[in-house]
Amino acid sequence: MDDLNLFAAAPEIALAVAAMLILVVGLFVGEERRNVSYALSLAALVFVASLSGLLLSQDAVVYAFGGLYVADPMAGVLKMFAALTTGLVLVYGQGYARDRGMWHGEFFVLTLFVLLGVMVMISANNLLTVYLGLELQALALYALVALRRDDANATEAAMKYFVLGALASGFLLYGMSMLYGAAGTLDLNELARNIASGKVASRAALVLGTVFIVAGLAFKLGAVPFHMWLPDVYHGAPTPVTVLIGSAPKLAVFAIAFRLLVEGLLPLAVDWQQMLALLAVASLAVGNVTAIAQTNLKRMLAYSTIGQMGFMLLAMFSGVVGGDTMTAANAWSAAMFYVITYAITTLGTFGIILLLARQGFEAEEISDLKGLNQRSPWYAFVMLLLMFSLAGIPPTVGFYAKLVVLQALLGSGMGSLAGSAAVWLAVIAVLFSLVAAYYYLRVVKVMYFDEPADLRPIVATPDMRVALSVNGAFVLVLGIVPQYLLALCAQAMVRTLGG
């Protein structure tokens, strides 16, 4: 019982209790009082974010459930932002969900279970715990994508997501079984020790297992060549579910990549480092070039996500430098900063899409943004900031996120890779960022220079107006003064690696 340490998992326990409570409340609350479930969900998410911040204030790395679970500073930061982004998903999606018959108790409960799976993955310290969190998140997401049962596009997207998601889970599970067979343990810390000391049955099995692990992670990130599910799911899923897929789960995939590759497979860095480099370059190329041809805004953002994940992979790949913990911490904190700021920016972008959508109209095409500046100068300005951030244009936070990744890439020395390789990777990343600027700025051109096709006023609830305004301001302010969030990520990563 002493090994349980329930306080380390307090945010997850609180979230699970809240989800079950909201499930029961939903049985007794009629459609006309569905706001009760909405308010309870937001209150639960704020409480969970506060609990995660409280755990963040502790310097120690705390293990729970006999070593299956870990609460460290990195987990605290990621859980806090995961809870806050999930809350914004509910705020942004409420009008869309009401108009399309999705504003039911299962929408809130499944969203909370997605977050629960995300938080389990973030704190996983065992291969089985990683898989448990992954499946909890994935199963809830499959159901959410298919929530509009009368929509053929949503049903098709759910089928594709389920089949390809199951394939990705199979890759990860097979890789884990190879690691267990070779090293004889499921504990990530013990796995790293056994590999470093040579207590393994077969190095070839370890390398093969690592290949499957990286392939499974690439599926979940949407990295090329495992990206085929992303555009169809982004396009076909209900837009609130699309924004959920593009926010909190990305934080979880970063976390399990860190847990598996750095905490568990650090002695095999020479093997997985090169795989990450190839995935990063392929994602930058395919994602950004293909996005140019898209006229559907959700598909464009899906291919944009593929390119953005390529940038994050560059930081993840440059984080192992001959045992130099500080340099590794800097690179991984850059990746952490990048994925957090990407999630915030993506939330705001889809928030504008949801704002413009109405009953019977999806606002999914780039042409649907025509003349937005004439209809609402403020929302057009917010969308401009978000597009500038995704493109990496100063003074938005996207510029600084890309800058710290390039600094990590060029300043690391790349361990076993030649310094010239790091320079070439940086050049490739910058060139494809210039390509990406074209399709982001095309959206700005449509908003400011095209005549509006619809002059009807834009109607938004007060909480959505406030959330979108704060989201846009956050992207701008973080670009001007990024040092606070960057320092938070850096300190969390140093303390986590030191623990």
C-alpha positions as CSV (number, residue, x, y, z in Angstrom):
1,M,0.0,0.0,0.0
2,D,2.9,2.3,0.6
3,D,3.8,2.1,-3.1
4,L,0.4,3.4,-4.2
5,N,1.1,7.1,-3.5
6,L,-2.3,8.2,-4.7
7,F,-1.4,11.9,-4.4
8,A,0.9,11.5,-7.4
9,A,-2.1,10.6,-9.5
10,A,-4.5,13.1,-7.9
11,P,-5.3,14.9,-11.2
12,E,-6.2,11.7,-13.0
13,I,-8.3,10.4,-10.0
14,A,-10.2,13.7,-9.8
15,L,-10.8,13.7,-13.6
16,A,-12.0,10.0,-13.6
17,V,-14.4,10.8,-10.7
18,A,-15.7,14.0,-12.4
19,A,-16.3,12.1,-15.7
20,M,-18.3,9.4,-13.9
21,L,-20.3,12.1,-12.0
22,I,-21.1,14.0,-15.2
23,L,-22.1,10.7,-16.8
24,V,-24.7,10.1,-14.0
25,V,-25.8,13.8,-14.0
26,G,-26.4,13.6,-17.8
27,L,-29.0,10.8,-17.2
28,F,-31.2,13.2,-15.1
29,V,-30.6,16.5,-16.9
30,G,-32.9,17.2,-19.9
31,E,-31.8,18.6,-23.2
32,E,-32.9,22.1,-22.2
33,R,-30.6,22.0,-19.2
34,R,-27.5,20.5,-20.9
35,N,-25.5,23.5,-19.8
36,V,-25.3,21.9,-16.4
37,S,-23.0,19.2,-17.8
38,Y,-21.1,21.8,-19.7
39,A,-20.5,23.9,-16.6
40,L,-19.5,20.8,-14.5
41,S,-17.0,19.7,-17.3
42,L,-15.4,23.2,-17.3
43,A,-15.2,23.2,-13.5
44,A,-13.6,19.8,-13.5
45,L,-11.0,20.8,-16.1
46,V,-10.1,23.9,-14.2
47,F,-9.7,21.9,-11.0
48,V,-7.6,19.3,-12.8
49,A,-5.4,22.0,-14.3
50,S,-5.0,23.5,-10.8
51,L,-4.0,20.1,-9.3
52,S,-1.4,19.6,-12.1
53,G,0.0,23.0,-11.3
54,L,0.2,22.1,-7.6
55,L,2.2,19.0,-8.4
56,L,4.4,21.1,-10.7
57,S,5.5,23.1,-7.7
58,Q,7.2,20.0,-6.2
59,D,10.8,19.5,-7.4
60,A,10.9,15.8,-6.7
61,V,10.2,13.0,-9.2
62,V,7.5,10.9,-7.5
63,Y,6.7,7.3,-8.4
64,A,3.3,5.7,-7.8
65,F,1.6,2.3,-8.1
66,G,4.8,0.4,-7.6
67,G,6.7,2.3,-10.3
68,L,4.0,2.1,-13.0
69,Y,3.4,5.8,-12.8
70,V,5.5,8.9,-12.4
71,A,4.7,12.5,-11.5
72,D,7.5,14.7,-12.5
73,P,7.8,18.5,-13.5
74,M,7.4,17.7,-17.2
75,A,4.2,15.8,-16.6
76,G,2.9,18.7,-14.5
77,V,3.4,21.2,-17.3
78,L,1.9,19.0,-20.0
79,K,-1.1,17.9,-17.9
80,M,-1.9,21.6,-17.0
81,F,-1.9,22.6,-20.7
82,A,-3.8,19.5,-21.7
83,A,-6.6,20.3,-19.3
84,L,-6.7,23.9,-20.4
85,T,-6.7,23.1,-24.1
86,T,-9.5,20.6,-23.6
87,G,-11.6,23.2,-21.8
88,L,-11.1,25.5,-24.8
89,V,-12.3,22.7,-27.1
90,L,-15.6,22.6,-25.2
91,V,-15.9,26.4,-25.2
92,Y,-15.2,26.7,-29.0
93,G,-17.3,23.7,-29.9
94,Q,-20.5,24.5,-28.0
95,G,-22.4,26.3,-30.8
96,Y,-21.4,23.7,-33.4
97,A,-22.4,20.9,-31.2
98,R,-25.8,22.4,-30.3
99,D,-26.7,23.0,-33.9
100,R,-25.8,19.5,-35.0
101,G,-27.3,17.5,-32.2
102,M,-24.1,16.6,-30.5
103,W,-24.7,18.6,-27.3
104,H,-25.3,15.5,-25.2
105,G,-23.8,14.0,-22.1
106,E,-21.7,11.5,-24.0
107,F,-19.9,14.4,-25.8
108,F,-18.6,15.7,-22.5
109,V,-17.9,12.3,-20.9
110,L,-15.9,11.1,-24.0
111,T,-14.0,14.3,-24.1
112,L,-13.0,13.9,-20.5
113,F,-12.0,10.3,-21.1
114,V,-9.8,11.4,-24.0
115,L,-8.0,13.8,-21.5
116,L,-7.8,11.0,-19.0
117,G,-6.0,8.8,-21.5
118,V,-3.7,11.7,-22.4
119,M,-2.8,12.3,-18.7
120,V,-2.1,8.5,-18.2
121,M,0.3,8.6,-21.2
122,I,2.0,11.7,-19.9
123,S,2.8,10.0,-16.6
124,A,3.4,6.5,-17.8
125,N,6.6,4.8,-16.5
126,N,5.9,1.3,-17.8
127,L,5.3,0.0,-21.2
128,L,1.9,-1.4,-20.2
129,T,0.9,2.0,-18.7
130,V,1.8,3.7,-22.0
131,Y,-0.4,1.2,-23.9
132,L,-3.3,1.6,-21.4
133,G,-3.3,5.4,-21.7
134,L,-3.0,5.2,-25.5
135,E,-6.0,2.9,-25.9
136,L,-8.1,4.8,-23.4
137,Q,-7.5,8.0,-25.4
138,A,-7.9,6.3,-28.8
139,L,-11.2,4.5,-28.1
140,A,-12.8,7.6,-26.8
141,L,-11.6,9.5,-29.9
142,Y,-13.0,6.9,-32.3
143,A,-16.4,7.2,-30.6
144,L,-16.2,11.0,-30.8
145,V,-15.3,11.0,-34.5
146,A,-18.4,8.8,-35.2
147,L,-20.7,10.8,-32.9
148,R,-22.7,12.2,-35.8
149,R,-24.1,8.9,-36.9
150,D,-26.2,10.5,-39.7
151,D,-23.1,12.0,-41.4
152,A,-21.5,9.8,-44.0
153,N,-18.2,11.7,-43.9
154,A,-17.9,11.4,-40.1
155,T,-18.7,7.6,-40.3
156,E,-16.1,7.2,-43.0
157,A,-13.5,9.2,-41.1
158,A,-14.2,7.1,-37.9
159,M,-13.7,3.8,-39.8
160,K,-10.4,5.0,-41.3
161,Y,-9.2,6.3,-38.0
162,F,-10.2,3.1,-36.2
163,V,-8.4,0.8,-38.7
164,L,-5.3,2.8,-39.1
165,G,-5.2,3.7,-35.3
166,A,-5.4,0.0,-34.5
167,L,-2.5,-0.6,-36.9
168,A,-0.4,2.0,-35.1
169,S,-1.3,0.5,-31.7
170,G,-0.3,-2.9,-33.1
171,F,3.1,-1.4,-34.1
172,L,3.7,0.0,-30.7
173,L,2.5,-3.2,-28.9
174,Y,4.7,-5.4,-31.1
175,G,7.7,-3.1,-30.5
176,M,7.0,-3.3,-26.7
177,S,6.9,-7.1,-26.8
178,M,10.3,-7.2,-28.6
179,L,11.8,-4.9,-26.0
180,Y,10.3,-7.0,-23.2
181,G,11.6,-10.2,-24.8
182,A,15.1,-8.8,-25.2
183,A,15.5,-6.9,-21.9
184,G,13.2,-8.8,-19.6
185,T,11.4,-5.8,-18.1
186,L,8.5,-3.5,-18.7
187,D,9.7,-0.7,-16.4
188,L,11.3,2.1,-18.5
189,N,14.0,3.0,-16.0
190,E,15.1,-0.7,-15.6
191,L,14.9,-1.1,-19.4
192,A,17.4,1.7,-19.9
193,R,19.7,0.2,-17.2
194,N,19.6,-3.3,-18.7
195,I,20.4,-2.0,-22.2
196,A,23.3,0.1,-20.9
197,S,24.8,-2.7,-18.9
198,G,24.4,-5.2,-21.8
199,K,21.9,-7.4,-19.9
200,V,19.9,-8.2,-23.0
201,A,19.1,-11.4,-24.8
202,S,19.5,-9.9,-28.3
203,R,20.6,-6.4,-29.5
204,A,19.0,-7.2,-32.9
205,A,15.6,-7.7,-31.2
206,L,16.1,-4.4,-29.3
207,V,16.7,-2.5,-32.6
208,L,13.8,-4.2,-34.3
209,G,11.6,-3.3,-31.4
210,T,12.8,0.3,-31.5
211,V,11.9,0.5,-35.2
212,F,8.3,-0.5,-34.4
213,I,8.2,1.9,-31.5
214,V,9.2,4.8,-33.7
215,A,6.8,3.7,-36.4
216,G,3.9,3.7,-33.9
217,L,4.9,7.1,-32.6
218,A,5.1,8.5,-36.1
219,F,1.5,7.2,-36.8
220,K,0.2,9.0,-33.7
221,L,2.0,12.2,-34.6
222,G,0.9,12.0,-38.3
223,A,4.5,12.0,-39.6
224,V,5.3,10.9,-43.2
225,P,5.0,8.1,-44.3
226,F,2.5,7.3,-41.6
227,H,0.3,10.3,-42.3
228,M,-2.4,8.9,-44.5
229,W,-5.1,9.0,-41.9
230,L,-4.7,12.6,-40.8
231,P,-6.2,14.6,-43.7
232,D,-9.3,12.3,-44.0
233,V,-9.9,12.3,-40.3
234,Y,-9.4,16.1,-39.9
235,H,-11.8,16.7,-42.8
236,G,-14.5,14.1,-42.0
237,A,-14.7,14.4,-38.2
238,P,-17.0,17.0,-36.6
239,T,-14.9,20.2,-36.2
240,P,-14.9,20.2,-32.4
241,V,-13.5,16.7,-32.5
242,T,-10.9,17.7,-35.1
243,V,-9.6,20.5,-32.8
244,L,-9.5,18.0,-29.9
245,I,-7.4,15.6,-32.0
246,G,-5.0,18.4,-32.9
247,S,-4.4,19.7,-29.4
248,A,-4.1,17.6,-26.2
249,P,-3.2,14.3,-27.8
250,K,-0.2,15.9,-29.5
251,L,1.1,16.8,-26.0
252,A,0.6,13.1,-25.0
253,V,2.5,11.8,-28.1
254,F,5.4,14.1,-27.2
255,A,5.3,12.8,-23.7
256,I,5.4,9.1,-24.6
257,A,8.1,9.8,-27.2
258,F,10.2,11.2,-24.4
259,R,9.3,8.4,-22.0
260,L,10.1,5.6,-24.5
261,L,13.0,7.1,-26.4
262,V,14.9,9.1,-23.8
263,E,14.0,7.5,-20.5
264,G,13.7,3.9,-21.9
265,L,15.9,3.6,-25.0
266,L,18.6,6.3,-24.5
267,P,21.4,3.7,-25.0
268,L,19.9,3.0,-28.5
269,A,19.9,6.7,-29.5
270,V,22.3,6.1,-32.4
271,D,19.6,3.9,-33.9
272,W,16.4,5.9,-33.4
273,Q,18.1,9.3,-33.9
274,Q,18.5,8.7,-37.6
275,M,15.0,7.5,-38.0
276,L,13.6,10.7,-36.5
277,A,15.8,12.7,-38.9
278,L,14.3,10.9,-41.9
279,L,10.7,11.3,-40.5
280,A,11.3,15.0,-39.9
281,V,12.6,15.8,-43.4
282,A,9.8,13.7,-45.1
283,S,7.1,15.4,-43.0
284,L,8.4,18.9,-43.8
285,A,8.5,18.2,-47.5
286,V,5.2,16.3,-48.0
287,G,3.2,18.2,-45.5
288,N,4.1,21.7,-46.7
289,V,4.1,21.0,-50.4
290,T,0.8,19.1,-50.4
291,A,-0.9,21.8,-48.3
292,I,-0.5,24.3,-51.1
293,A,-2.9,22.4,-53.3
294,Q,-5.7,22.3,-50.7
295,T,-8.8,24.4,-51.0
296,N,-10.5,22.9,-47.9
297,L,-9.3,24.7,-44.8
298,K,-9.4,21.6,-42.5
299,R,-7.4,19.5,-45.0
300,M,-4.9,22.4,-45.4
301,L,-4.5,22.5,-41.6
302,A,-4.1,18.7,-41.6
303,Y,-1.2,18.8,-44.0
304,S,0.1,21.9,-42.1
305,T,0.1,19.7,-39.0
306,I,2.3,17.1,-40.8
307,G,4.8,19.8,-41.6
308,Q,4.7,21.2,-38.0
309,M,5.3,17.8,-36.5
310,G,8.4,17.6,-38.8
311,F,9.7,20.7,-37.0
312,M,9.0,19.1,-33.6
313,L,10.8,15.9,-34.6
314,L,13.9,17.9,-35.4
315,A,14.1,19.1,-31.8
316,M,13.4,15.7,-30.4
317,F,16.1,14.2,-32.6
318,S,18.7,16.7,-31.6
319,G,18.2,16.1,-27.9
320,V,20.8,13.3,-27.3
321,V,24.3,14.6,-27.3
322,G,27.0,12.3,-25.9
323,G,25.5,12.2,-22.4
324,D,25.4,16.0,-22.0
325,T,22.2,16.3,-19.9
326,M,22.0,20.1,-20.1
327,T,22.2,20.2,-23.9
328,A,19.7,17.3,-24.1
329,A,17.4,19.2,-21.7
330,N,17.6,22.3,-23.9
331,A,16.7,20.4,-27.1
332,W,13.8,18.6,-25.5
333,S,12.5,21.7,-23.8
334,A,12.5,23.3,-27.2
335,A,10.4,20.5,-28.6
336,M,8.1,20.8,-25.5
337,F,7.7,24.5,-26.1
338,Y,7.0,23.9,-29.7
339,V,4.2,21.4,-29.2
340,I,2.5,23.5,-26.5
341,T,2.5,26.7,-28.6
342,Y,1.4,24.7,-31.6
343,A,-1.6,23.3,-29.7
344,I,-2.6,26.8,-28.5
345,T,-2.3,28.2,-32.0
346,T,-4.3,25.3,-33.6
347,L,-7.0,25.7,-31.0
348,G,-7.5,29.4,-32.0
349,T,-7.5,28.6,-35.7
350,F,-10.2,26.0,-35.4
351,G,-12.0,28.3,-33.0
352,I,-12.5,30.8,-35.8
353,I,-13.7,28.0,-38.1
354,L,-16.3,27.0,-35.5
355,L,-17.2,30.6,-35.0
356,L,-18.1,31.0,-38.6
357,A,-20.0,27.7,-38.9
358,R,-23.7,27.7,-38.4
359,Q,-26.6,25.2,-38.8
360,G,-26.3,23.7,-42.3
361,F,-23.0,25.5,-43.0
362,E,-19.6,24.2,-42.1
363,A,-17.3,27.1,-43.1
364,E,-14.6,24.6,-44.1
365,E,-13.4,26.1,-47.4
366,I,-10.8,28.8,-47.6
367,S,-13.2,30.8,-49.7
368,D,-15.6,30.9,-46.7
369,L,-13.3,33.4,-45.1
370,K,-13.7,35.9,-47.9
371,G,-14.0,39.4,-46.6
372,L,-13.9,38.4,-42.9
373,N,-12.2,41.8,-42.2
374,Q,-15.3,43.6,-43.4
375,R,-17.6,41.4,-41.3
376,S,-15.5,41.5,-38.2
377,P,-12.1,43.3,-38.1
378,W,-11.3,41.9,-34.7
379,Y,-11.8,38.2,-35.6
380,A,-10.0,38.8,-38.8
381,F,-7.1,40.2,-36.8
382,V,-7.1,37.2,-34.5
383,M,-7.0,34.8,-37.4
384,L,-4.2,36.9,-39.0
385,L,-2.1,36.4,-35.7
386,L,-2.8,32.7,-35.8
387,M,-1.8,32.3,-39.4
388,F,1.3,34.4,-38.8
389,S,2.2,32.1,-35.8
390,L,1.7,28.9,-37.8
391,A,3.9,30.4,-40.6
392,G,6.6,31.5,-38.1
393,I,6.3,35.2,-38.7
394,P,7.4,37.6,-35.9
395,P,6.3,38.9,-33.5
396,T,4.0,35.8,-32.9
397,V,5.0,32.9,-30.8
398,G,5.4,30.6,-33.8
399,F,8.5,32.5,-34.9
400,Y,10.2,32.0,-31.5
401,A,9.1,28.3,-31.4
402,K,10.8,27.6,-34.7
403,L,13.8,29.7,-33.7
404,V,14.5,27.7,-30.5
405,V,14.2,24.4,-32.5
406,L,16.8,25.6,-35.0
407,Q,19.0,26.8,-32.1
408,A,18.7,23.4,-30.5
409,L,19.5,21.7,-33.8
410,L,22.5,23.8,-34.6
411,G,23.8,24.0,-31.1
412,S,23.7,20.4,-30.2
413,G,26.6,19.1,-32.4
414,M,24.2,16.2,-33.2
415,G,26.1,13.6,-31.2
416,S,27.1,10.9,-33.7
417,L,26.0,13.0,-36.7
418,A,28.4,15.4,-38.4
419,G,27.9,19.1,-37.7
420,S,27.3,19.7,-41.5
421,A,24.3,17.4,-41.3
422,A,22.7,19.7,-38.7
423,V,23.3,22.7,-40.9
424,W,21.6,21.0,-43.8
425,L,18.7,19.9,-41.7
426,A,18.3,23.5,-40.5
427,V,18.4,24.8,-44.1
428,I,15.8,22.3,-45.2
429,A,13.5,23.3,-42.3
430,V,13.8,27.0,-43.2
431,L,13.2,26.4,-46.9
432,F,10.0,24.5,-46.2
433,S,8.9,27.1,-43.7
434,L,9.1,29.6,-46.6
435,V,6.9,27.2,-48.7
436,A,4.4,27.0,-45.8
437,A,4.2,30.8,-45.6
438,Y,2.5,30.8,-49.0
439,Y,-0.6,28.9,-48.0
440,Y,-0.9,30.6,-44.6
441,L,-0.7,34.1,-46.2
442,R,-3.2,33.0,-48.8
443,V,-5.8,32.8,-46.0
444,V,-4.8,36.3,-44.8
445,K,-5.2,37.6,-48.4
446,V,-8.7,36.0,-48.7
447,M,-9.8,37.6,-45.4
448,Y,-8.5,41.1,-46.2
449,F,-8.6,41.6,-49.9
450,D,-11.5,39.5,-51.2
451,E,-15.1,40.6,-51.2
452,P,-17.3,38.9,-48.7
453,A,-19.8,36.3,-50.0
454,D,-21.9,36.6,-46.8
455,L,-22.6,39.8,-45.0
456,R,-24.6,38.3,-42.1
457,P,-23.3,39.4,-38.6
458,I,-21.1,36.9,-36.7
459,V,-22.8,35.7,-33.6
460,A,-20.8,34.3,-30.7
461,T,-21.5,33.5,-27.0
462,P,-19.7,35.7,-24.5
463,D,-17.4,32.9,-23.3
464,M,-16.4,32.1,-26.9
465,R,-15.7,35.8,-27.6
466,V,-13.5,36.1,-24.5
467,A,-11.7,32.7,-25.2
468,L,-10.9,33.6,-28.8
469,S,-9.7,37.1,-27.9
470,V,-7.5,35.7,-25.1
471,N,-6.2,32.9,-27.4
472,G,-5.2,35.5,-30.1
473,A,-3.6,37.8,-27.5
474,F,-1.7,34.8,-25.9
475,V,-0.2,34.0,-29.3
476,L,1.0,37.6,-29.7
477,V,2.2,38.2,-26.1
478,L,4.0,34.9,-26.0
479,G,5.9,35.9,-29.1
480,I,6.9,39.2,-27.6
481,V,7.8,37.8,-24.1
482,P,8.4,34.0,-24.7
483,Q,11.0,33.7,-22.0
484,Y,8.5,32.8,-19.2
485,L,7.0,29.8,-20.9
486,L,10.4,28.7,-22.3
487,A,11.9,28.9,-18.9
488,L,9.0,26.9,-17.5
489,C,9.6,24.2,-20.1
490,A,13.4,24.3,-19.6
491,Q,13.2,24.1,-15.8
492,A,10.7,21.2,-16.0
493,M,12.9,19.3,-18.4
494,V,16.1,19.8,-16.4
495,R,14.4,18.7,-13.1
496,T,12.8,15.7,-14.8
497,L,16.1,14.5,-16.4
498,G,17.9,15.2,-13.1
499,G,15.3,13.1,-11.2
